[in-house]
Amino acid sequence: MSVVASGSPPNPVSRGALRALFSRYGFRPRRSLGQTFLVDANVVAKIIAAAELTGGESVLEIGPGAGAVTKALVERARRVVAIEVDPKLTAILMETVGAAVEVVQADVLAVDLNQALGGGREERWRVVANLPYAITGPAIIRLLSIQDRLDGAVIMVQREVAERITALPGGRDRGLLSVLVQAAAEVKVVGRAPRTCFWPQPRVDSTMLALQMRRPPPVPAALRPAFFAVVRAGFGVRRKTMANALSHRDQLGLSREEAKRLLVSCEIEPGRRAETLSETEFLRLAEAIAARQGGAPR
């Protein structure tokens, strides 16, 4: 459904315009879906600056909402594809931005991202995403599944999630997302967005992260299932040693003694904990397990 109003399109960064727009469509933001909308033009400008668009890029936007960032993207990118799950927001987006954006009405956790981007594998993409807090982790993992087609990304996440993503080995916030993201990309904080920058106002502050994909990727595509399985196993049982963690998950098929021998063969002390390991050490483990099993873990 596409609706285009006559006259100038409403300003999706204005609280008043959003209220009036939503009222016309009978739309009420739902906290259960994490529906909160950016209403700070300075934050929009920071997102666009961090995306480093020159006019020739293709951009995948996740969570466009009412189009606050989308409007700026279509003015600076060659092509913009936006994934939005809510049909009412899809209609609203067509009013605020119009046909300049290709809207895919779908759940980012369920849609085939390669299909959404189209078949041209040579086309390079950048991602801009304001991720709902409830699905941040799964959504980032989904994005990593198409990392070979991405040059980079700018993502808005809850401040605490950003601290986990950027945590270095040995840090108390180090976890699954830290390793998976840092193994695929260089990550840096590019801005903050207090809760007052959104409407309705959420209960948490946000952080903008810029990801620049590593080329060539340190983890080859064929090894990613094994890498993911090893990292998930390592952090699956917090505060356990790596020997206990790797033997705890049935998918790896390791006894505790086998896990200890594998760790020693990779020059990793079996008594260390997952949060102390670097991406390179997890990669060595993945290579050893894949070789042991003749491929990726079951």
SEBASE-874063 format. One line per 5 residues: number of its first residue (from 1); for each residue x, y, z of C-alpha. Coordinates in pm, 1 decimal. Example, Ala and Ser with C-alpha at 12.3 -4.5 7.8 and 13.67 -1.06 7.14 Angstrom:
2
1) 1230.0:-450.0:780.0  1367.0:-106.0:714.0
This chain:
298
1) 0.0:0.0:0.0  147.4:335.9:-97.6  5.9:669.4:12.9  156.4:995.3:-106.4  14.3:1316.1:31.5
6) -17.7:1630.3:-175.8  209.3:1921.3:-102.0  529.8:1893.8:96.6  590.1:1563.2:275.5  576.3:1574.4:656.0
11) 899.1:1618.3:849.4  976.0:1278.6:1008.4  1217.7:1439.5:1256.0  951.5:1659.9:1415.7  754.6:1531.8:1716.8
16) 451.9:1736.1:1618.7  456.2:1617.9:1257.3  495.6:1258.1:1371.5  196.9:1282.3:1605.4  -21.4:1427.7:1330.5
21) 102.1:1174.3:1075.1  48.5:879.1:1304.9  -297.6:1003.3:1398.6  -403.3:1011.5:1033.2  -291.9:653.0:984.2
26) -436.7:530.7:1313.6  -87.4:426.0:1418.6  30.6:402.0:1779.0  392.6:311.7:1856.5  421.8:-24.5:2030.3
31) 686.1:-70.9:2295.5  659.8:-446.5:2245.4  814.0:-394.9:1900.0  1064.7:-138.6:2022.4  895.8:131.1:1814.1
36) 1059.2:456.0:1912.9  1141.3:725.2:1657.1  1443.3:948.3:1611.9  1348.4:1315.7:1650.0  1690.1:1480.9:1669.6
41) 1827.0:1627.5:1346.3  2180.4:1641.3:1485.7  2178.6:1265.9:1544.6  2049.4:1210.3:1191.1  2337.8:1421.0:1059.6
46) 2589.9:1217.0:1262.5  2452.1:891.4:1123.2  2477.8:1018.7:766.5  2830.1:1150.5:823.3  2940.0:817.2:971.5
51) 2801.1:631.8:668.8  3051.4:823.2:450.0  2831.3:823.1:140.7  2966.3:966.1:-182.2  2660.0:918.5:-402.8
56) 2748.2:587.7:-562.5  2663.4:350.4:-279.9  2375.1:111.3:-226.4  2234.4:126.9:127.0  2029.7:-124.5:321.7
61) 1835.2:46.0:599.1  1687.1:-164.0:876.0  1415.1:-10.5:1089.9  1344.8:304.4:884.0  1045.1:396.4:1099.5
66) 886.6:714.1:963.3  1188.2:797.4:746.4  1395.5:1041.1:953.4  1721.7:888.5:830.0  1577.8:750.1:506.0
71) 1510.5:1096.4:365.4  1874.6:1190.1:408.9  1994.4:857.6:266.3  1799.1:885.4:-59.4  1955.1:1227.2:-118.0
76) 2308.4:1088.7:-87.6  2304.6:724.4:-200.0  2256.6:568.2:-540.6  2001.1:319.5:-409.4  1822.6:265.3:-76.9
81) 1642.5:-53.0:25.0  1456.2:-33.8:358.0  1328.5:-331.2:557.9  1025.7:-250.8:775.7  805.7:-507.8:949.4
86) 503.1:-288.3:1027.2  261.3:-237.8:732.6  136.5:95.2:867.7  490.7:227.0:891.2  552.2:105.8:537.8
91) 263.4:325.5:419.7  385.9:618.0:630.2  735.7:579.5:486.9  597.6:602.3:134.6  438.4:934.4:227.9
96) 745.7:1085.7:392.3  1001.6:955.2:142.0  807.3:829.4:-159.0  922.9:608.4:-443.4  1288.1:702.7:-395.6
101) 1320.0:416.5:-146.8  1257.8:47.0:-215.8  1058.8:-83.5:81.3  1064.1:-450.6:177.1  786.8:-521.0:426.5
106) 934.8:-805.6:627.7  1087.0:-913.7:956.8  1463.3:-869.1:938.1  1503.5:-1189.6:1139.8  1307.7:-1391.7:882.6
111) 1365.1:-1227.1:544.1  1622.4:-1362.1:298.0  1867.4:-1071.7:306.3  2047.5:-1181.6:-8.8  1717.2:-1182.2:-192.8
116) 1626.0:-840.4:-50.2  1952.9:-701.6:-186.7  1896.2:-857.9:-528.4  2106.7:-1094.4:-729.1  2392.8:-861.3:-824.5
121) 2666.2:-1005.4:-605.2  2916.2:-750.3:-733.7  2706.6:-465.3:-587.0  2858.8:-339.0:-263.9  2631.2:-236.8:20.6
126) 2639.9:-32.5:336.4  2395.3:-85.3:620.2  2229.8:184.4:828.6  2024.1:43.1:1113.3  1836.0:171.6:1415.6
131) 1784.8:-169.0:1572.9  1497.8:-240.3:1813.6  1653.4:-325.1:2147.4  1472.7:-658.2:2179.0  1626.7:-802.8:1860.9
136) 1966.2:-631.3:1848.8  2179.6:-943.3:1894.3  1993.2:-1168.9:1649.1  1970.7:-885.2:1393.8  2345.9:-822.8:1403.9
141) 2414.6:-1193.8:1361.0  2180.9:-1190.7:1058.6  2374.8:-899.9:911.0  2700.5:-1087.7:956.6  2556.3:-1363.6:738.5
146) 2588.9:-1124.6:440.7  2918.4:-968.1:547.4  3084.5:-1053.5:215.2  2841.4:-817.4:38.7  2894.4:-530.6:282.1
151) 3156.5:-257.7:288.7  3044.4:-127.1:625.4  2758.6:-37.5:856.1  2637.1:229.1:1095.3  2417.9:83.7:1366.1
156) 2232.9:245.0:1654.4  2214.6:17.2:1957.3  2145.9:38.1:2327.5  2447.9:180.7:2510.1  2504.5:-137.9:2708.6
161) 2499.0:-346.4:2390.0  2756.2:-114.0:2233.6  2979.7:-170.2:2535.2  2952.3:-545.2:2480.4  3020.6:-522.3:2107.5
166) 3334.7:-311.8:2159.6  3466.0:-502.3:2463.1  3823.8:-626.0:2423.3  3963.7:-959.5:2545.5  3964.4:-969.9:2924.8
171) 3689.4:-708.7:2960.3  3392.0:-790.6:3178.8  3151.0:-706.0:2893.2  3323.2:-940.3:2647.4  3078.4:-1187.6:2493.9
176) 2945.0:-1357.4:2182.7  2871.1:-1033.9:1994.6  3213.1:-889.3:2081.0  3394.3:-1176.3:1909.5  3160.2:-1223.0:1612.6
181) 3150.8:-853.5:1521.6  3519.9:-782.6:1582.2  3616.1:-1088.2:1376.0  3426.8:-941.2:1080.2  3481.8:-567.6:1115.5
186) 3677.0:-281.5:1266.5  3440.0:-120.7:1516.3  3437.7:229.6:1660.1  3197.1:449.0:1853.5  3092.3:746.7:1638.8
191) 2827.2:911.8:1851.9  2581.4:902.7:2138.9  2205.8:942.8:2134.8  2045.8:1010.1:2474.1  1693.3:879.0:2525.5
196) 1563.0:1235.1:2478.6  1650.3:1207.1:2106.2  1364.0:962.2:2055.3  986.2:969.9:2074.8  823.9:798.0:2254.0
201) 1117.9:824.4:2489.5  1278.8:486.6:2565.4  1417.6:391.6:2904.3  1777.2:364.2:2780.1  2037.3:570.5:2595.9
206) 2181.3:467.1:2260.3  2522.2:459.6:2094.8  2614.7:479.1:1727.0  2873.4:230.4:1605.1  3053.0:232.4:1270.7
211) 3167.3:-101.4:1131.5  3422.7:-126.7:851.6  3431.8:-479.6:714.7  3771.7:-647.2:720.0  3911.4:-735.5:378.3
216) 3999.2:-1008.8:322.5  3771.2:-1148.2:595.4  3977.5:-1315.6:869.7  3721.1:-1595.8:895.4  3664.4:-1757.7:553.2
221) 3304.4:-1827.7:459.2  3354.1:-2205.9:471.9  3479.4:-2184.3:829.3  3209.3:-1953.9:970.9  2974.4:-2230.0:1091.8
226) 3259.4:-2382.2:1293.2  3369.5:-2039.3:1419.0  3017.4:-1950.2:1531.9  2975.7:-2288.6:1703.3  3302.7:-2252.6:1895.1
231) 3229.9:-1894.3:2005.5  2874.9:-1985.9:2107.0  3005.0:-2283.5:2302.5  3268.9:-2071.8:2476.3  3016.9:-1814.7:2598.2
236) 2727.3:-2056.5:2640.9  2818.2:-2134.0:3000.0  2949.2:-1823.0:3167.4  3230.1:-1839.8:3421.7  3336.1:-2186.6:3308.4
241) 3680.2:-2268.1:3175.6  3718.0:-2324.7:2803.0  3777.1:-2695.9:2864.2  3443.0:-2722.5:3042.8  3263.1:-2492.1:2797.0
246) 3374.1:-2676.4:2482.7  3281.1:-3014.3:2626.7  2946.0:-2884.4:2754.8  2785.4:-2843.9:2411.5  2676.1:-3158.2:2229.3
251) 2725.7:-2991.3:1889.3  3103.7:-3005.6:1921.2  3108.8:-3370.9:2019.2  3401.8:-3327.4:2259.3  3466.9:-3491.9:2591.1
256) 3640.6:-3281.8:2854.3  3972.7:-3456.5:2789.3  3934.8:-3407.0:2415.0  3855.4:-3040.6:2471.0  4168.0:-2999.7:2685.7
261) 4388.0:-3165.4:2422.9  4236.8:-2950.3:2148.7  4298.5:-2631.5:2345.2  4659.5:-2728.4:2418.7  4714.8:-2806.1:2049.6
266) 4596.9:-2451.2:1972.7  4831.8:-2308.5:2237.9  4542.3:-2204.8:2461.1  4549.9:-2281.7:2832.9  4244.1:-2504.4:2907.6
271) 4177.6:-2313.9:3230.7  4120.5:-1981.7:3054.6  3771.1:-1838.0:3016.5  3608.3:-1739.0:2688.5  3618.3:-1365.0:2758.7
276) 4000.2:-1371.9:2764.8  4036.2:-1518.5:2415.2  4103.9:-1310.4:2105.8  3930.1:-1357.4:1771.8  4250.7:-1518.4:1640.8
281) 4246.0:-1777.5:1917.5  3881.6:-1862.6:1850.8  3971.0:-1895.7:1482.2  4248.6:-2143.3:1563.2  3999.6:-2348.4:1762.3
286) 3747.2:-2339.9:1478.6  4009.7:-2456.8:1230.7  4110.6:-2742.6:1460.9  3753.4:-2856.3:1521.9  3661.0:-2834.5:1153.5
291) 3968.9:-3040.6:1064.9  3891.3:-3292.9:1338.0  3534.0:-3340.3:1215.1  3607.3:-3314.7:845.7  3404.5:-2993.7:810.2
296) 3185.1:-2764.8:1016.7  3040.0:-2890.0:1348.6  2710.1:-3068.5:1328.1
